[in-house]
Amino acid sequence: MIYIYSFLFAGFVSMLGQIILDNTKLSAGHITSMFVVLGAALDTFSLYDKIIQVVGGGALVPITSFGHSLIHGALQKANDFGLIGLLMGMFDLTASGITSAIIFTFVFSLFFNAKD
């Protein structure tokens, strides 16, 4: 049953993003940013962890999980190191994703030309 919940949650987030994109003048970057902030807000109140327990890995696939990871790491380090821990912990859980995005962007830019 958890597979169905995972599929439905990830599909719902994708569907919501597509509906917003089709019916507003917001760009994909705006919608992505909104979902990151939504994931961060849900994790601030410990709601995203409850969603993960119910739907499993389907909650870790959409962009909302990036906001969850940013805040989750920051709050963990803030408990240990105070205010400076917010900055330290923010990139603990997301460093591999950010690094891989930078590397892949560089590699792809060597092989493909940007359109006007």
C-alpha positions in Angstrom: 0.0 0.0 0.0 2.9 2.3 0.7 3.8 2.1 -3.0 0.4 3.5 -4.0 0.7 6.3 -1.4 4.1 7.2 -2.7 2.9 7.3 -6.3 -0.2 9.3 -5.3 1.8 11.9 -3.3 4.5 12.5 -5.9 1.8 12.6 -8.6 -0.2 15.1 -6.6 2.7 17.4 -6.2 3.5 17.2 -9.9 -0.1 17.7 -10.8 -0.4 20.7 -8.5 2.7 22.3 -10.1 1.3 21.7 -13.6 -2.0 23.2 -12.7 -0.3 26.3 -11.3 1.9 26.6 -14.4 -1.0 26.3 -16.8 -3.4 28.7 -15.0 -1.1 31.5 -13.8 1.6 33.6 -15.3 4.2 32.2 -12.9 7.3 30.6 -14.5 8.7 27.2 -13.6 11.3 28.8 -11.5 8.7 30.6 -9.4 6.7 27.4 -8.9 9.9 25.4 -8.0 10.8 28.1 -5.4 7.3 27.9 -3.9 7.5 24.2 -3.5 10.9 24.4 -1.8 9.5 27.0 0.6 6.4 24.8 1.2 8.6 21.8 2.0 10.6 23.9 4.4 7.5 25.3 6.0 6.1 21.8 6.5 9.3 20.6 8.0 9.5 23.6 10.4 6.3 22.3 12.0 7.4 18.7 11.8 4.7 17.9 9.3 6.9 16.7 6.5 8.4 13.9 8.6 4.8 12.6 9.2 4.1 12.7 5.5 7.3 10.7 4.9 6.2 8.1 7.4 2.9 7.7 5.7 3.9 7.8 2.0 7.5 6.7 2.2 9.9 7.5 -0.5 7.3 9.2 -2.7 7.7 12.2 -0.4 11.5 12.3 -1.0 11.2 12.6 -4.8 9.5 15.9 -5.4 11.2 19.3 -5.1 9.4 19.8 -1.7 11.9 17.4 -0.2 14.8 19.8 -1.0 13.2 22.4 1.3 12.6 19.7 3.9 16.3 18.7 3.8 17.5 22.3 4.0 15.5 23.1 7.1 15.9 19.6 8.7 19.7 19.9 8.6 19.7 23.5 9.8 17.5 22.8 12.8 19.6 19.8 13.8 22.8 21.8 13.8 21.1 24.8 15.4 20.4 22.6 18.5 24.1 21.8 18.7 25.8 25.0 17.7 23.2 27.8 18.1 22.8 30.4 15.4 25.9 29.5 13.5 24.6 26.0 13.3 21.8 27.2 11.1 24.3 28.1 8.4 26.4 25.0 8.9 23.5 22.5 8.9 21.7 23.9 6.0 24.0 22.3 3.5 24.8 19.1 5.3 22.0 17.1 3.9 21.9 18.9 0.5 25.6 19.2 -0.3 25.7 16.1 -2.6 22.7 17.2 -4.6 24.0 20.8 -5.0 27.4 19.5 -6.0 26.1 17.0 -8.5 23.9 19.7 -10.1 26.9 22.0 -10.5 29.0 19.2 -12.0 26.4 18.0 -14.4 25.5 21.5 -15.5 29.2 22.1 -16.3 29.6 18.8 -18.2 26.4 19.3 -20.2 27.4 22.9 -21.1 30.5 21.5 -22.7 28.5 19.3 -25.1 25.3 21.4 -25.8 24.8 24.9 -26.9 22.1 27.1 -25.3 19.3 28.3 -27.4 18.5 32.0 -27.7 
